[in-house]
């Protein structure tokens, strides 16, 4: 079994196990897996936030310990996916 097949076998059940799942007509399973992984990385990378400090406003990159569901959803929608089942 190659690495790509192993990843598909591990990730697809996780994606399918989500409450509604993300779908797009005409997208292959490997493409769905790749897009999902990319969006998970984006959603876990951290977020920029402007905070008031003693010296004024400062932009900080705040780490996130868990996936930001809003960022994940926005990433998937930008790639043309919708939540739920596509008829």
VOKOLLO-923890 format. One record per residue: x, y, z of N, C-alpha, C in turn. Coordinates in Angstrom, 3 decimals, decimal comma, always signed. Layout:
<pts>
PT;n_c1;n_c2;n_c3;ca_c1;ca_c2;ca_c3;c_c1;c_c2;c_c3
PT;X;Y;Z;X;Y;Z;X;Y;Z .
...
</pts>
This chain:
<pts>
PT;n_c1;n_c2;n_c3;ca_c1;ca_c2;ca_c3;c_c1;c_c2;c_c3
PT;+0,851;-1,175;+0,000;+0,000;+0,000;+0,000;+0,897;+1,238;+0,000 .
PT;+0,608;+2,167;-0,896;+1,435;+3,369;-0,933;+0,952;+4,388;+0,095 .
PT;+1,762;+5,408;+0,294;+1,476;+6,410;+1,318;+0,186;+7,169;+1,014 .
PT;-0,021;+7,501;-0,240;-1,231;+8,258;-0,612;-2,500;+7,468;-0,286 .
PT;-2,493;+6,174;-0,584;-3,648;+5,329;-0,283;-3,871;+5,247;+1,223 .
PT;-2,793;+5,175;+1,978;-2,914;+5,121;+3,438;-3,517;+6,415;+3,977 .
PT;-3,096;+7,549;+3,424;-3,645;+8,839;+3,858;-5,126;+8,922;+3,538 .
PT;-5,500;+8,494;+2,338;-6,908;+8,511;+1,943;-7,723;+7,645;+2,889 .
PT;-7,190;+6,474;+3,224;-7,924;+5,568;+4,110;-8,065;+6,137;+5,521 .
PT;-7,128;+6,973;+5,945;-7,208;+7,564;+7,276;-8,046;+8,833;+7,311 .
PT;-7,916;+9,669;+6,285;-8,562;+10,973;+6,309;-10,012;+10,927;+5,856 .
PT;-10,317;+10,143;+4,841;-11,684;+10,114;+4,313;-12,699;+9,709;+5,379 .
PT;-12,441;+8,675;+6,208;-13,419;+8,384;+7,258;-13,600;+9,537;+8,236 .
PT;-12,534;+10,288;+8,513;-12,663;+11,442;+9,403;-13,530;+12,506;+8,761 .
PT;-13,317;+12,745;+7,466;-14,115;+13,741;+6,755;-15,562;+13,274;+6,662 .
PT;-15,748;+12,000;+6,338;-17,096;+11,443;+6,216;-17,804;+11,400;+7,562 .
PT;-17,043;+11,298;+8,628;-17,623;+11,217;+9,965;-18,088;+12,553;+10,500 .
PT;-17,749;+13,637;+9,828;-18,189;+14,952;+10,267;-19,708;+15,042;+10,133 .
PT;-20,307;+15,956;+10,887;-21,760;+16,025;+10,945;-22,412;+16,178;+9,571 .
PT;-21,923;+17,061;+8,747;-22,548;+17,241;+7,443;-21,577;+16,989;+6,306 .
PT;-20,307;+17,148;+6,537;-19,309;+16,929;+5,497;-19,262;+18,078;+4,504 .
PT;-18,192;+18,114;+3,753;-18,008;+19,132;+2,723;-17,987;+18,433;+1,389 .
PT;-18,756;+18,935;+0,452;-18,854;+18,285;-0,849;-18,850;+19,306;-1,962 .
PT;-18,444;+18,819;-3,128;-18,467;+19,619;-4,346;-18,610;+18,660;-5,516 .
PT;-19,529;+18,961;-6,399;-19,733;+18,116;-7,584;-18,461;+18,013;-8,400 .
PT;-18,136;+16,801;-8,826;-17,019;+16,593;-9,729;-15,649;+16,536;-9,073 .
PT;-15,581;+16,611;-7,754;-14,287;+16,567;-7,068;-13,984;+15,128;-6,678 .
PT;-12,793;+14,682;-7,023;-12,389;+13,313;-6,689;-12,039;+13,213;-5,203 .
PT;-12,046;+11,992;-4,696;-11,699;+11,766;-3,289;-10,289;+12,257;-2,969 .
PT;-9,279;+11,954;-3,806;-7,941;+12,486;-3,495;-7,905;+14,017;-3,434 .
PT;-8,667;+14,691;-4,302;-8,703;+16,156;-4,280;-9,383;+16,658;-3,012 .
PT;-10,468;+15,990;-2,597;-11,154;+16,347;-1,354;-10,207;+16,200;-0,170 .
PT;-9,458;+15,113;-0,140;-8,503;+14,875;+0,951;-7,438;+15,969;+0,962 .
PT;-6,905;+16,289;-0,209;-5,866;+17,331;-0,295;-6,399;+18,687;+0,166 .
PT;-7,591;+19,059;-0,310;-8,188;+20,341;+0,084;-8,479;+20,373;+1,580 .
PT;-8,975;+19,263;+2,120;-9,274;+19,190;+3,545;-8,001;+19,354;+4,366 .
PT;-6,926;+18,680;+3,968;-5,658;+18,797;+4,689;-5,124;+20,225;+4,631 .
PT;-5,208;+20,839;+3,464;-4,738;+22,217;+3,318;-5,526;+23,144;+4,230 .
PT;-6,843;+22,992;+4,245;-7,683;+23,853;+5,072;-7,461;+23,599;+6,564 .
PT;-7,203;+22,360;+6,937;-6,881;+22,072;+8,343;-5,594;+22,777;+8,741 .
PT;-4,598;+22,763;+7,863;-3,336;+23,448;+8,164;-3,555;+24,947;+8,301 .
PT;-4,364;+25,511;+7,408;-4,671;+26,941;+7,477;-5,385;+27,262;+8,789 .
PT;-6,330;+26,424;+9,180;-7,139;+26,673;+10,369;-6,361;+26,459;+11,661 .
PT;-5,240;+25,762;+11,591;-4,444;+25,522;+12,796;-3,182;+26,369;+12,838 .
PT;-2,942;+27,168;+11,805;-1,696;+27,918;+11,691;-1,606;+29,061;+12,701 .
PT;-2,705;+29,557;+13,135;-2,705;+30,705;+14,032;-3,525;+31,817;+13,406 .
PT;-3,640;+32,882;+14,123;-4,416;+33,991;+13,576;-3,747;+35,306;+13,945 .
PT;-3,871;+36,250;+13,039;-3,353;+37,581;+13,315;-4,404;+38,360;+14,078 .
PT;-3,965;+39,080;+15,068;-4,894;+39,853;+15,864;-4,221;+41,160;+16,247 .
PT;-4,950;+42,249;+16,157;-4,436;+43,544;+16,573;-4,838;+43,734;+18,031 .
PT;-3,848;+43,986;+18,864;-4,127;+44,194;+20,277;-3,490;+45,496;+20,751 .
PT;-4,140;+46,104;+21,700;-3,621;+47,344;+22,271;-2,524;+46,981;+23,273 .
PT;-1,400;+47,625;+23,121;-0,285;+47,403;+24,044;+0,090;+48,736;+24,678 .
PT;+1,035;+48,704;+25,590;+1,477;+49,916;+26,271;+2,016;+50,933;+25,259 .
PT;+2,699;+50,434;+24,228;+3,298;+51,339;+23,251;+2,371;+51,662;+22,071 .
PT;+1,150;+51,198;+22,105;+0,205;+51,456;+21,020;-0,404;+50,162;+20,514 .
PT;-0,847;+50,160;+19,250;-1,430;+48,961;+18,670;-0,327;+48,068;+18,118 .
PT;-0,515;+46,784;+18,282;+0,474;+45,831;+17,789;-0,236;+44,655;+17,144 .
PT;+0,301;+44,167;+16,046;-0,253;+42,998;+15,386;+0,489;+41,768;+15,887 .
PT;-0,252;+40,811;+16,390;+0,338;+39,605;+16,949;-0,149;+38,382;+16,192 .
PT;+0,727;+37,413;+16,001;+0,320;+36,120;+15,465;+0,095;+35,212;+16,662 .
PT;-1,152;+34,895;+16,914;-1,495;+34,072;+18,065;-1,612;+32,616;+17,644 .
PT;-0,933;+31,723;+18,341;-1,058;+30,304;+18,003;-2,423;+29,782;+18,430 .
PT;-2,875;+28,751;+17,763;-4,116;+28,100;+18,167;-3,793;+26,647;+18,482 .
PT;-4,344;+26,162;+19,565;-4,067;+24,779;+19,947;-5,070;+23,825;+19,314 .
PT;-6,208;+24,360;+18,913;-7,225;+23,548;+18,263;-7,575;+24,189;+16,929 .
PT;-8,220;+23,433;+16,090;-8,598;+23,945;+14,781;-9,664;+25,030;+14,913 .
PT;-9,498;+26,102;+14,183;-10,467;+27,190;+14,124;-11,521;+26,808;+13,086 .
PT;-12,701;+26,407;+13,559;-13,753;+25,922;+12,658;-14,183;+26,981;+11,646 .
PT;-14,214;+28,231;+12,063;-14,596;+29,295;+11,146;-13,597;+29,449;+10,006 .
PT;-12,308;+29,395;+10,333;-11,263;+29,503;+9,312;-11,291;+28,290;+8,382 .
PT;-11,550;+27,103;+8,947;-11,635;+25,892;+8,132;-12,799;+25,998;+7,145 .
PT;-13,959;+26,420;+7,642;-15,132;+26,559;+6,784;-14,926;+27,590;+5,686 .
PT;-14,314;+28,717;+6,031;-14,053;+29,755;+5,034;-13,102;+29,239;+3,958 .
PT;-12,098;+28,488;+4,370;-11,135;+27,916;+3,424;-11,829;+26,944;+2,468 .
PT;-12,691;+26,085;+2,988;-13,391;+25,111;+2,148;-14,346;+25,821;+1,181 .
PT;-15,056;+26,841;+1,670;-15,973;+27,586;+0,795;-15,205;+28,300;-0,314 .
PT;-14,009;+28,834;-0,016;-13,194;+29,487;-1,044;-12,805;+28,511;-2,146 .
PT;-12,723;+27,243;-1,811;-12,370;+26,218;-2,792;-13,600;+25,656;-3,503 .
PT;-14,777;+26,211;-3,223;-15,991;+25,827;-3,934;-16,817;+24,732;-3,272 .
PT;-16,470;+24,343;-2,052;-17,230;+23,297;-1,352;-18,407;+23,908;-0,630 .
PT;-19,388;+23,070;-0,377;-20,512;+23,484;+0,471;-20,737;+22,405;+1,502 .
PT;-21,257;+22,824;+2,635;-21,504;+21,889;+3,718;-22,828;+21,177;+3,453 .
PT;-22,831;+19,867;+3,613;-24,038;+19,086;+3,380;-23,865;+18,206;+2,162 .
PT;-24,937;+17,658;+1,721;-24,905;+16,723;+0,599;-25,264;+17,437;-0,688 .
PT;-24,511;+17,165;-1,740;-24,782;+17,718;-3,061;-25,644;+16,714;-3,812 .
PT;-26,780;+17,181;-4,328;-27,674;+16,278;-5,076;-27,137;+16,004;-6,455 .
</pts>
